[in-house]
Amino acid sequence: MAYKVSLLEEAAAEVIKTAHFYKEIDEKLANDLLEKFFEAISYISKSPFNNQVIKNNFRKSNLKRFPYKVVYRLKENEIIIVAFAHSKQKPHYWKKR
């Protein structure tokens, strides 16, 4: 069973900001980032319990090739993406979302 997935506005803004950053370097790199992001979302929606618990009810899915993680939590039959976070910067800044 695939779960419904929603993104908080802050998480969506983080994805867009990061894609713009990579686009300034190389458009193909930005496209690859977005592809890896959507692959992670697809995997999370199909297997939300297969990822590591990182804080309380939050889980993370690391992107392939990029130093980013998708942070999410489950609420009934919905997966809420709370952050698209760099793996090495500002740990747990998203906890209050």
Buried (B, 14 or more C-beta within 10 A) or exposed (E): EEBEBEBBEBBEEBBEEBBEEBBEEEEEBBEBBBEBBEEBBEBBBEEBEEBEEBEEEBBBBBBEEBEBBBBBBBEEEEBBBBBBBBEEEEEEEBEEB
